[in-house]
Amino acid sequence: MTWLLLILALPAAVAAADHADLPPRVQVERALHEHPIVRAAEAGVRAEEANRSRLEAGPHEYALKLSGQQRRDRPLDITYREHEVGVERAIRLPGKATIDAELGAAGVEQARVAFGDALHESSRALLKIWFDWQREVAAIQDWRVQVAILQRQREVIVKRVGAGDAARLEALLAEAQLAQAQAQLAQAEARGADAASALSQDFPAVRLPEVIDATTPRPVAESDEQWRARIVEHNHELRVAVLATRRGRLTAQRLDADRLADPTVGLRMASERGGQEHIIGLQLTIPLGGTVRLASARAAAAEADAVAAREARVRARVEAEAKRTVAAARSTHVQWQRLTDVAQRMTDNANLLEKAWRLGEGQFGDLQTARRQAIEARLAESQARLDANEAHYRLLLDAHALWSLDDDADHEH
């Protein structure tokens, strides 16, 4: 009931299938399922399903024994042909089959969770590389705007120099500032091409849009504890660790049960003295467990304790990571708000200085400094906006409120 209330408390926007600044869900689903890590995890599920069938069938199989011989009776000078046929099979003792079935089921469940983990980790990788590309695209757009502004500024200076209203030095400074901005634009375009290539290489099913809307970051509405609890609840790494502990305990129980070895029952039929004598018999073989079986059981119990200790370490790390994820979503939003205000103030200041300079008031050096500060502030605001959006989507992704393809995969399997 608690988790139902948490789910219902999420904002309606979270439940949207697609977001304007993210790839369409159809492309995301295809890209993730085609990723090599996900395909390997899916094969792991099939392997564990086959392993479950093996464990349920048991380790023992029927064995056919055939033998032939000749018997020579010297006093009678007669040679007899004799043969023997036998079938035997070991029988699992009561209780072992139950443990084997539980081991098989636990293995399949762990593989399915690992498959969901592969989908989730691939989703994280896609989200990161997608926003890396968006950052370069935003930088390209910002530098193009600044280059256009500086080009218009240079044209004004050239005209003023020609009219004798400005010194030649101002034209040289304007040329230098424009050249620097053009170099920054070229570098941003190169980085953007590399980011697009990396995205297409890792996730070819995701098509890069020509235009991306600048989405306004959304604040984190729910409490930190609600988000942290939900992230921990849905964390695949922790669930894999819990299931690994369970499998370790079951393996230790199975090896402890094996200290009492399974008996082998056989049926034997023989023909002796050339068919004059026929023998039908049953045989029972009981292995006597010793030091080897005891040591194996003790080793498995120690390994189960080690796996349980690793689970505790994973749980602590997951809880700490969940707190950092929530904190990052909040702090990046606050940082974006502050930088937005700074960028607006810097832009207004540069525009006022430019207006004053055109009217013949103020120094061109002051205008250059203000313009450079405005450029830096605008670039910082764009990057902060994308950082806030990425942190927010990362929070939704870890809380299974974005895409949630791993949940769909669990139901499919």
Buried (B, 14 or more C-beta within 10 A) or exposed (E): EEEEEBBEEBEEEBEEEEBEBBBBBEBBBBBBBEBEBBEEBBEBBEEBBEBBEEBEEBEEEEEEEEEEEEEEEEEEEEEBEBEBBBEBBBEBEEEBBEBBBBBBBBBBBBBBBBBBBBBBBBBEBBBEBBBBBBBBBBBBBBBBBBBEBBBEBBEBBBEBBEEEEBEEEBBEBBBEBBEBBBEBBEBBBEBBEEBBEEBBEBBEBBEEEEEBEEBEBBEBEBEBEBBBBBBBBBBBBBBBBBBBBBBBBBBBBBBBBBEBBBEBBBBBEBBBEBEEEEEEEEEEEEEEBEEEBEEBBEEBBEBBBEBBEBBEEBBEBBBEBBBEBBBBBBBBBEBBBEBBEBBBEBBEBBBEBBEBBEEEEBEBEBBBEBBBBBBEBBBBBBBBBBBBBBBBBBBBBBBBBBBBBBBEBBEEB
